[in-house]
Amino acid sequence: MKKSGQISLIDAISIGVGGIVGAGVFSVLGVAAESAKNTLWLSSF
C-alpha cells in the first residue's frame, strides 16, 4: 500500500461508519446503566 497523505473514499466511509457504531455502543451502555441503577456492578458481568 502506497502512502500518499490522502485518504480514499472507502477510508472516509470506514471512519464515518466506525464513529457511528462506536457512539452507538456507548449510548446503549449509558441507557443500560441508567436502567440498572444500584445493580450496575452486577449488570457488567
Backbone as CSV, one residue per row, in Angstrom:
resi,resn,N_x,N_y,N_z,CA_x,CA_y,CA_z,C_x,C_y,C_z
1,MET,0.837,-1.176,0.000,0.000,0.000,0.000,0.884,1.243,0.000
2,LYS,0.588,2.150,-0.872,1.369,3.368,-1.013,0.825,4.467,-0.098
3,LYS,1.728,5.144,0.622,1.332,6.260,1.478,1.379,7.541,0.668
4,SER,0.221,8.158,0.491,0.178,9.379,-0.309,-0.236,10.603,0.499
5,GLY,-0.588,10.423,1.781,-1.007,11.554,2.592,-2.470,11.914,2.411
6,GLN,-3.192,11.147,1.604,-4.612,11.381,1.378,-5.380,10.115,1.712
7,ILE,-6.635,10.281,2.113,-7.464,9.105,2.352,-8.415,8.923,1.178
8,SER,-8.729,7.690,0.915,-9.635,7.384,-0.188,-11.082,7.488,0.291
9,LEU,-11.995,7.339,-0.626,-13.416,7.377,-0.297,-13.777,6.237,0.648
10,ILE,-13.232,5.068,0.396,-13.502,3.910,1.255,-12.981,4.173,2.659
11,ASP,-11.808,4.766,2.779,-11.248,5.109,4.092,-12.162,6.083,4.832
12,ALA,-12.636,7.099,4.149,-13.503,8.100,4.766,-14.831,7.490,5.219
13,ILE,-15.386,6.624,4.391,-16.631,5.947,4.757,-16.415,5.045,5.966
14,SER,-15.299,4.333,5.985,-14.988,3.447,7.111,-14.827,4.233,8.416
15,ILE,-14.192,5.372,8.349,-14.034,6.215,9.543,-15.401,6.690,10.031
16,GLY,-16.253,7.111,9.122,-17.596,7.574,9.488,-18.442,6.480,10.097
17,VAL,-18.442,5.307,9.476,-19.226,4.178,9.996,-18.685,3.744,11.356
18,GLY,-17.381,3.706,11.505,-16.788,3.343,12.785,-17.156,4.318,13.885
19,GLY,-17.196,5.593,13.567,-17.601,6.597,14.552,-19.046,6.448,14.968
20,ILE,-19.914,6.164,14.013,-21.332,5.988,14.313,-21.552,4.744,15.165
21,VAL,-20.908,3.641,14.811,-21.052,2.401,15.582,-20.483,2.580,16.987
22,GLY,-19.328,3.216,17.085,-18.722,3.442,18.391,-19.590,4.302,19.285
23,ALA,-20.162,5.355,18.735,-21.054,6.215,19.518,-22.299,5.455,19.943
24,GLY,-22.799,4.600,19.080,-23.982,3.795,19.415,-23.722,2.850,20.567
25,VAL,-22.543,2.251,20.591,-22.192,1.337,21.683,-22.193,2.078,23.007
26,PHE,-21.583,3.252,23.055,-21.511,3.993,24.306,-22.875,4.530,24.733
27,SER,-23.719,4.902,23.792,-25.041,5.400,24.176,-25.913,4.267,24.713
28,VAL,-25.792,3.073,24.144,-26.544,1.923,24.657,-26.053,1.552,26.049
29,LEU,-24.745,1.628,26.287,-24.223,1.357,27.628,-24.758,2.363,28.638
30,GLY,-24.911,3.616,28.236,-25.471,4.625,29.129,-26.916,4.340,29.484
31,VAL,-27.700,3.913,28.510,-29.103,3.569,28.768,-29.184,2.350,29.680
32,ALA,-28.321,1.368,29.445,-28.314,0.174,30.292,-27.902,0.523,31.719
33,ALA,-26.937,1.411,31.877,-26.502,1.818,33.208,-27.609,2.567,33.933
34,GLU,-28.344,3.381,33.205,-29.451,4.109,33.824,-30.542,3.143,34.278
35,SER,-30.798,2.110,33.497,-31.823,1.135,33.855,-31.388,0.268,35.027
36,ALA,-30.103,-0.017,35.123,-29.601,-0.919,36.164,-29.583,-0.264,37.538
37,LYS,-29.422,1.047,37.585,-29.363,1.829,38.821,-28.393,1.225,39.839
38,ASN,-28.868,0.721,40.959,-27.996,0.230,42.029,-27.329,-1.107,41.713
39,THR,-27.808,-1.803,40.723,-27.232,-3.111,40.382,-26.297,-3.019,39.183
40,LEU,-25.747,-1.851,38.956,-24.841,-1.657,37.816,-23.647,-2.591,37.885
41,TRP,-23.096,-2.800,39.056,-21.942,-3.686,39.208,-22.294,-5.107,38.780
42,LEU,-23.543,-5.536,39.005,-23.967,-6.884,38.642,-24.203,-6.996,37.127
43,SER,-24.692,-5.922,36.522,-25.011,-5.958,35.092,-23.780,-5.951,34.205
44,SER,-22.613,-5.646,34.788,-21.392,-5.606,33.977,-20.799,-6.984,33.738
45,PHE,-21.342,-8.010,34.384,-20.807,-9.366,34.197,-21.543,-10.071,33.137
